[in-house]
Structures are given as structure tokens and as C-alpha cells.
Amino acid sequence: MEQTNRIMTQIPQHILEKPGARLLYMTPLALGDFLYQSGYLQQIQRQYPQLTIDIWFDDLRKRSKSWQQGRNRILGQWLEATDYIEQFYPIPETSVEREEAVARAQQRDYDAVFFLSKSRVDRYEKYARRICPKGFVAAVAASKNRLKRFLFGARPDLLLALERFSLADGAHVSELYSHFFQQVFNLKVQTVKPALEVPESWQQRISARFKAQRQQGCRLILINFLSTNPSHDLSLDAVMSLAGEMLVLQTQLAFVLCVPPHELEHTEKACAAVPDALAGRVLAFTAQEHFFELPALVEYCDFILSVDTSVMHFASALERPLVALMRTNNRQWRPLEASTTSVVYAMGTDWVKDIPQSSIVAACEAQGFFHHG
């Protein structure tokens, strides 16, 4: 490759249009990210039908987290259900597994690698170059101070620094994805609205699972109170207190407490030990069989109360009545605006657990959670 000082703004068309071309997309992908990004990845494949797209969602952490294997399973099942992603590389448990993934990726002989990340940029660049030593490496990264080294190093690759694209006040993270996917891949579409289609078979399974509550005349409130960040979470005690207050306002309610797989046993024990007023009205849930259990549950429940996780975004995409609980410093990740959506922001400490219960109940009441009929 001839060295150049020209700043490129997109992956060259001859790479994307090459017969049999292969692209590896590397990013610390979570379910909410994929909801907003999937439409653009699908559009890339449509615009360049000869291009094979693989995804590396290993976030390149040095230490593993308790939630990683659950994400591997659930996100992997969603990726397998698509027709525009051919292969994916999940989060490994050990460095040996990561090296095995690198070796498999090297065998794919990618024509280009594109990584998008706000953290661990040096590691993403290192692994992208190892995987694609002869191809084109493009990046969107919070990496302003290493922009020159990346651009004017051994190869004339592409780096777009996140700091060079400022989201307007009140803008949504989907606008950032729209900007970069359009620019890097020269897409012919504007903003792609997130879409989520739930197979009927999973809708039927969820309906059968909560048949008893429906027969009792209960409306279901899904409460999603845990994330991968403690500052975003509600405590289980706070959830039980909320459920008790809500039952005073509307007696025909049942609550589905949605938790990650590793929290299921603890939550089930708590649900079995509730006071008589809540007995049989609080149920623990996790997606044990397949990813589609989760969006099927979101679609089935009458109301959603969620902290800042994928459940909140699924509820927005599926147009379910939603009250979202968020930190003020994360407004760009709020659910998309809709008449069925309310957002309650943490103030003061900016921890969700410090949102007054009265504020949460008031927002739920405004969204019709306690209406009779």
C-alpha cells in the first residue's frame, strides 16, 4: 500500500465492492447497541451484496465479568437469527480462548476491519492489525490524541475521532451511529429506525407461561432493575417496596422481575419470601432458552419499568408503555421519544437508586399503569 497523508472519510469502494469481500466489525456490542446498529449493518449488506459481514463483540477486557457468558449466549442467539451476519466472535473466558479466536479470524483473510469503541482503543487497534495485517483498518474511536499516529503511520487507514462529531444538545445515540455508518460505508439511506420482530412461537410460549396471572385478571408490569453498572440499578428491596405501593393503587397487577441469568436464583428466593400482600404477584424471569424470550416478554407485558438496559430500548422499539429510570449523564441513551414513554432522571448523586419512589410511582401513574379497565 502506498503511504499517503490524505485523510480518508470512508472505506474505499473497490474494497467493499470486491467479489467475495469480507468485513470484520469489531465493537463492544450489547443488546441495546445491536438494536440501533442492526439496521445499518443490514443496509451495508444490501448495498454491497457481495460483502460478507462478521462481528467481533469481545470487548477486550483483561478481567472477565459475571455477565459476560450470559451476553455471549443471548446476543449470539440473536446474531444467529439474522441473515446478514455470517460469523461472530464472542467474549472469551481466558486469554487462550481469545488467541484461538484471533487465529480463526486470521484464517478468514478479511479485506477490511472496522472497529467502533470509546474505550480500550489501543487494544482494538492492536487486534484489528493482527487480524487484518494486509487489509484496510477503519475506526471510530474516542482517540483524538492518537489520530495523527493512526493516520500517518505505516498505512493510510481511516480513523474518525468521536470528538470530531459533536452530538447536538438533546441528540440521541442513534444519530451518532447514523452519522458514522453513513460516512464510513457511503450508505444511501438516512436514519434507520430500530425494528424488532418477535417470532410468533416465542410470543405463544410467553403467553402460556403467564396464563395463570391473566386468568386472575391481572395486568403485567415488567420491572427490569439490574444492569452491568451499579449506578444504573435499583435494589431488590426497592423493587418490592414499589410493587407493594403499586398494588395499593391498583389491585389487579402482577410483577415480572426481569434479571440476568446469574441473578435468577437469588431473585426467585426473594419472590418466595414476600409478605402476604405480594404473595403470587411477584415473579422472577430470565431468558433461559433463547434470546427471543426477552423481547417476547416485553411485547406481552402491559407496562414496562426499566433501568438503562436493552429492555428499555426493546420496549421503545415495540411501542410498549414505558417508564425508564436513567442517570442524567447518559441522556444520549434514553429511549426514543414517544407518547407511550416517560423518562425519570436521577438527580443529586446521579445514581438511579436515589430516585424517590414517589417520583417513580407518579411517572407510572401518568403512563396509565394503574388505570382501571
Secondary structure per residue as TSV (DSSP state, phi and psi in degrees):
chain	resnum	aa	ss	phi	psi
A	1	M	-	360.0	132.2
A	2	E	-	-75.1	132.4
A	3	Q	-	-74.9	143.8
A	4	T	-	-150.4	157.7
A	5	N	-	-104.2	12.3
A	6	R	-	-79.8	128.8
A	7	I	-	-80.3	121.3
A	8	M	-	-94.9	148.0
A	9	T	-	-113.8	-0.9
A	10	Q	S	-157.2	159.8
A	11	I	-	-66.1	131.4
A	12	P	-	-54.5	137.7
A	13	Q	H	-60.3	-34.5
A	14	H	H	-65.1	-24.4
A	15	I	H	-74.9	-47.4
A	16	L	H	-67.6	-29.5
A	17	E	T	-95.3	0.3
A	18	K	S	-65.2	131.6
A	19	P	T	-57.2	129.2
A	20	G	T	75.7	16.1
A	21	A	-	-64.9	147.4
A	22	R	E	-125.9	133.0
A	23	L	E	-120.5	133.0
A	24	L	E	-108.1	122.9
A	25	Y	E	-102.4	119.5
A	26	M	E	-111.9	126.7
A	27	T	-	-166.3	148.3
A	28	P	-	-75.5	74.2
A	29	L	-	-78.3	131.6
A	30	A	-	-118.4	175.2
A	31	L	H	-61.2	-42.5
A	32	G	H	-64.1	-40.2
A	33	D	H	-58.0	-47.4
A	34	F	H	-67.2	-32.2
A	35	L	H	-57.7	-44.6
A	36	Y	H	-81.8	-25.7
A	37	Q	H	-91.9	-23.8
A	38	S	H	-59.2	-37.2
A	39	G	H	-63.3	-35.5
A	40	Y	H	-73.3	-39.9
A	41	L	H	-62.9	-39.1
A	42	Q	H	-64.5	-40.1
A	43	Q	H	-68.1	-35.5
A	44	I	H	-59.6	-45.2
A	45	Q	H	-66.4	-35.1
A	46	R	H	-69.1	-40.8
A	47	Q	H	-73.3	-29.9
A	48	Y	S	-124.8	74.4
A	49	P	T	-63.1	-19.3
A	50	Q	T	-83.6	-4.7
A	51	L	-	-90.5	128.7
A	52	T	E	-94.1	130.6
A	53	I	E	-113.4	124.5
A	54	D	E	-115.4	157.7
A	55	I	E	-125.6	132.9
A	56	W	E	-109.3	106.3
A	57	F	-	-107.9	13.4
A	58	D	-	-61.0	122.7
A	59	D	-	-86.0	5.5
A	60	L	-	61.2	30.3
A	61	R	-	-69.9	151.2
A	62	K	S	-83.5	-25.0
A	63	R	S	-120.7	138.6
A	64	S	-	-76.6	158.6
A	65	K	-	-119.5	155.4
A	66	S	T	-63.6	-25.8
A	67	W	T	-88.5	-5.6
A	68	Q	H	-64.8	-43.7
A	69	Q	H	-69.7	-33.0
A	70	G	H	-63.7	-41.2
A	71	R	H	-64.8	-41.5
A	72	N	H	-55.0	-46.9
A	73	R	H	-68.0	-50.2
A	74	I	H	-70.7	-48.8
A	75	L	H	-66.0	-37.9
A	76	G	H	-60.2	-40.3
A	77	Q	H	-65.1	-37.8
A	78	W	H	-66.1	-44.8
A	79	L	H	-62.5	-38.7
A	80	E	H	-64.2	-26.4
A	81	A	T	-81.0	-8.6
A	82	T	-	-84.7	161.6
A	83	D	S	-111.2	11.8
A	84	Y	S	-123.1	-1.1
A	85	I	-	-114.4	123.6
A	86	E	-	-89.0	-49.4
A	87	Q	-	-135.2	158.3
A	88	F	E	-143.7	156.5
A	89	Y	E	-120.2	109.4
A	90	P	-	-80.7	-176.4
A	91	I	-	-78.2	121.9
A	92	P	-	-79.5	159.4
A	93	E	S	-87.0	-26.0
A	94	T	S	-136.2	165.1
A	95	S	H	-66.3	-29.6
A	96	V	H	-64.3	-44.0
A	97	E	H	-63.1	-36.5
A	98	R	H	-65.1	-42.1
A	99	E	H	-65.0	-35.0
A	100	E	H	-64.9	-39.0
A	101	A	H	-65.3	-40.6
A	102	V	H	-60.0	-44.0
A	103	A	H	-62.6	-41.2
A	104	R	H	-64.4	-40.9
A	105	A	H	-66.1	-39.1
A	106	Q	H	-61.5	-34.5
A	107	Q	H	-68.9	-19.3
A	108	R	T	-76.1	-16.8
A	109	D	-	54.0	60.9
A	110	Y	-	-67.3	141.9
A	111	D	S	-80.3	-27.5
A	112	A	E	-153.1	148.8
A	113	V	E	-125.2	134.3
A	114	F	E	-124.6	121.3
A	115	F	E	-120.5	144.9
A	116	L	E	-130.3	116.5
A	117	S	E	-160.3	147.2
A	118	K	S	-98.9	-9.7
A	119	S	S	-138.1	161.7
A	120	R	-	51.6	39.7
A	121	V	H	-63.7	-40.0
A	122	D	H	-58.9	-39.9
A	123	R	H	-70.2	-39.5
A	124	Y	H	-62.6	-42.5
A	125	E	H	-63.4	-42.8
A	126	K	H	-58.8	-49.1
A	127	Y	H	-72.6	-34.4
A	128	A	H	-61.7	-42.6
A	129	R	H	-68.7	-36.7
A	130	R	H	-65.6	-42.3
A	131	I	H	-71.7	-35.2
A	132	C	-	-126.6	67.3
A	133	P	S	-69.0	-23.0
A	134	K	S	-112.2	-9.8
A	135	G	S	-94.4	-166.3
A	136	F	E	-96.6	130.5
A	137	V	E	-113.2	121.0
A	138	A	E	-117.8	146.4
A	139	A	E	-145.9	145.8
A	140	V	E	-119.8	117.3
A	141	A	E	-151.1	153.3
A	142	A	S	-78.6	79.3
A	143	S	-	-144.9	40.4
A	144	K	G	-57.3	-41.5
A	145	N	G	-77.1	-10.0
A	146	R	G	-110.7	13.1
A	147	L	H	-58.8	-45.5
A	148	K	H	-64.1	-45.5
A	149	R	H	-61.2	-40.7
A	150	F	H	-67.0	-46.1
A	151	L	H	-72.2	-38.9
A	152	F	T	-109.9	27.3
A	153	G	S	-86.2	-140.6
A	154	A	S	-71.6	-23.2
A	155	R	S	-135.7	147.8
A	156	P	-	-83.0	55.1
A	157	D	-	-79.0	-176.8
A	158	L	E	-115.3	129.3
A	159	L	E	-132.6	124.0
A	160	L	E	-108.1	119.4
A	161	A	E	-82.0	136.8
A	162	L	G	-58.3	-33.6
A	163	E	G	-65.0	-18.7
A	164	R	G	-84.7	-3.6
A	165	F	S	-125.2	105.8
A	166	S	-	-95.4	121.0
A	167	L	-	-68.4	133.6
A	168	A	-	-64.0	157.2
A	169	D	T	-55.6	129.7
A	170	G	T	84.8	0.1
A	171	A	-	-72.9	161.0
A	172	H	-	-106.5	152.5
A	173	V	H	-59.5	-27.2
A	174	S	H	-61.5	-27.4
A	175	E	H	-69.2	-33.9
A	176	L	H	-65.6	-47.5
A	177	Y	H	-59.1	-43.4
A	178	S	H	-58.2	-45.9
A	179	H	H	-60.8	-50.7
A	180	F	H	-74.5	-39.8
A	181	F	H	-64.6	-40.5
A	182	Q	H	-64.1	-41.9
A	183	Q	H	-72.1	-48.0
A	184	V	H	-68.2	-34.5
A	185	F	H	-110.8	6.5
A	186	N	T	52.4	46.3
A	187	L	-	-69.2	147.7
A	188	K	S	-93.7	6.4
A	189	V	-	-114.6	159.1
A	190	Q	-	-91.7	-147.5
A	191	T	-	-60.5	133.6
A	192	V	-	-103.5	121.6
A	193	K	-	-72.7	133.1
A	194	P	-	-62.7	138.5
A	195	A	-	-132.3	145.5
A	196	L	-	-142.9	114.5
A	197	E	-	-106.3	124.1
A	198	V	-	-100.9	120.8
A	199	P	-	-57.2	142.0
A	200	E	H	-59.6	-34.3
A	201	S	H	-60.5	-37.1
A	202	W	H	-78.0	-30.7
A	203	Q	H	-60.5	-42.8
A	204	Q	H	-66.1	-38.4
A	205	R	H	-65.1	-42.5
A	206	I	H	-66.3	-41.0
A	207	S	H	-58.9	-43.0
A	208	A	H	-66.7	-35.4
A	209	R	H	-65.0	-34.0
A	210	F	T	-110.0	26.5
A	211	K	H	-60.6	-40.3
A	212	A	H	-62.5	-41.5
A	213	Q	H	-66.4	-37.6
A	214	R	H	-67.1	-38.9
A	215	Q	H	-65.7	-24.9
A	216	Q	T	-84.2	1.6
A	217	G	T	80.5	16.7
A	218	C	-	-84.6	143.1
A	219	R	E	-93.8	144.9
A	220	L	E	-100.9	129.5
A	221	I	E	-110.9	117.3
A	222	L	E	-83.6	124.0
A	223	I	E	-113.3	114.1
A	224	N	E	-109.9	105.6
A	225	F	-	-117.8	-1.1
A	226	L	-	-121.3	147.1
A	227	S	-	-134.2	-163.5
A	228	T	S	-95.9	6.7
A	229	N	S	-133.0	115.3
A	230	P	G	-55.3	-28.5
A	231	S	G	-70.5	-12.8
A	232	H	G	-95.9	-6.7
A	233	D	-	-95.9	156.7
A	234	L	-	-102.4	153.7
A	235	S	-	-82.1	157.7
A	236	L	H	-64.0	-36.3
A	237	D	H	-62.2	-40.7
A	238	A	H	-64.7	-37.2
A	239	V	H	-64.5	-43.8
A	240	M	H	-63.7	-38.5
A	241	S	H	-64.9	-41.7
A	242	L	H	-60.8	-46.5
A	243	A	H	-59.7	-41.1
A	244	G	H	-62.8	-42.6
A	245	E	H	-68.2	-38.4
A	246	M	H	-65.2	-36.0
A	247	L	H	-67.3	-25.9
A	248	V	H	-68.4	-36.8
A	249	L	H	-79.0	-30.3
A	250	Q	-	-150.9	111.6
A	251	T	S	-76.7	-19.7
A	252	Q	S	-96.4	60.8
A	253	L	E	-127.6	148.7
A	254	A	E	-132.4	149.8
A	255	F	E	-119.9	128.1
A	256	V	E	-106.0	112.6
A	257	L	E	-90.7	107.5
A	258	C	E	-89.6	122.6
A	259	V	-	-135.4	160.9
A	260	P	-	-66.2	158.6
A	261	P	G	-54.0	-38.5
A	262	H	G	-74.4	-7.2
A	263	E	G	-105.6	0.7
A	264	L	H	-64.6	-48.9
A	265	E	H	-60.0	-45.4
A	266	H	H	-61.8	-42.1
A	267	T	H	-69.8	-38.0
A	268	E	H	-61.4	-41.4
A	269	K	H	-63.6	-39.7
A	270	A	H	-66.0	-38.9
A	271	C	H	-66.8	-31.0
A	272	A	H	-77.8	-14.7
A	273	A	T	-111.0	19.9
A	274	V	-	-75.7	161.1
A	275	P	-	-60.9	164.3
A	276	D	G	-56.3	-35.2
A	277	A	G	-62.4	-25.6
A	278	L	G	-105.2	-3.2
A	279	A	T	-57.7	127.7
A	280	G	T	78.2	-1.4
A	281	R	T	-108.0	-7.9
A	282	V	E	-121.6	125.6
A	283	L	E	-129.2	135.9
A	284	A	E	-87.5	145.9
A	285	F	E	-145.7	140.4
A	286	T	-	-144.3	155.2
A	287	A	-	-78.6	100.8
A	288	Q	-	-95.8	-34.5
A	289	E	S	-92.0	-45.3
A	290	H	-	-157.8	154.0
A	291	F	T	-50.9	-42.7
A	292	F	T	-66.7	-11.6
A	293	E	H	-59.2	-38.4
A	294	L	H	-67.4	-56.7
A	295	P	H	-64.3	-28.2
A	296	A	H	-64.5	-40.4
A	297	L	H	-65.2	-44.2
A	298	V	H	-58.2	-44.5
A	299	E	H	-67.7	-31.7
A	300	Y	H	-78.6	-36.1
A	301	C	S	-69.8	152.2
A	302	D	S	-76.4	-34.4
A	303	F	E	-143.3	150.9
A	304	I	E	-125.7	129.1
A	305	L	E	-120.0	116.8
A	306	S	E	-142.4	142.5
A	307	V	E	-78.9	-176.3
A	308	D	S	-77.8	83.1
A	309	T	S	-140.5	-175.7
A	310	S	H	-60.3	-31.4
A	311	V	H	-57.0	-41.5
A	312	M	H	-59.0	-43.4
A	313	H	H	-74.3	-34.3
A	314	F	H	-63.2	-42.6
A	315	A	H	-60.9	-40.4
A	316	S	H	-65.1	-46.0
A	317	A	H	-65.1	-33.4
A	318	L	T	-90.8	2.4
A	319	E	T	58.1	44.6
A	320	R	-	-94.0	148.2
A	321	P	-	-57.3	123.7
A	322	L	E	-136.4	135.1
A	323	V	E	-117.5	118.7
A	324	A	E	-106.1	138.5
A	325	L	E	-111.8	120.0
A	326	M	E	-140.0	159.9
A	327	R	E	-82.3	150.2
A	328	T	G	-69.2	-25.5
A	329	N	G	-82.4	7.1
A	330	N	G	-127.4	30.1
A	331	R	G	-62.0	-28.1
A	332	Q	G	-65.6	-15.8
A	333	W	G	-100.5	13.1
A	334	R	S	-63.6	159.3
A	335	P	-	-64.6	154.5
A	336	L	-	-61.4	145.6
A	337	E	-	-65.7	137.8
A	338	A	-	-163.9	157.3
A	339	S	T	-66.3	-21.3
A	340	T	T	-89.0	5.0
A	341	T	E	-122.4	133.9
A	342	S	E	-127.4	144.5
A	343	V	E	-121.3	129.5
A	344	V	E	-111.4	120.6
A	345	Y	E	-98.0	142.4
A	346	A	E	-72.0	139.2
A	347	M	-	-118.5	177.3
A	348	G	T	67.9	-106.0
A	349	T	T	-68.8	-18.7
A	350	D	-	67.2	22.4
A	351	W	-	-101.9	134.6
A	352	V	G	-59.6	-33.5
A	353	K	G	-61.9	-18.2
A	354	D	G	-94.0	3.0
A	355	I	S	-66.4	127.1
A	356	P	-	-59.7	139.4
A	357	Q	H	-58.9	-34.4
A	358	S	H	-63.0	-34.6
A	359	S	H	-69.3	-38.7
A	360	I	H	-65.9	-46.1
A	361	V	H	-63.4	-40.6
A	362	A	H	-62.6	-41.7
A	363	A	H	-65.9	-39.3
A	364	C	H	-65.1	-39.7
A	365	E	H	-64.2	-39.8
A	366	A	H	-64.9	-28.6
A	367	Q	T	-88.0	4.6
A	368	G	T	87.3	15.4
A	369	F	T	-60.4	-29.8
A	370	F	T	-111.4	9.7
A	371	H	-	-66.4	142.3
A	372	H	-	-87.5	151.6
A	373	G	-	117.7	360.0
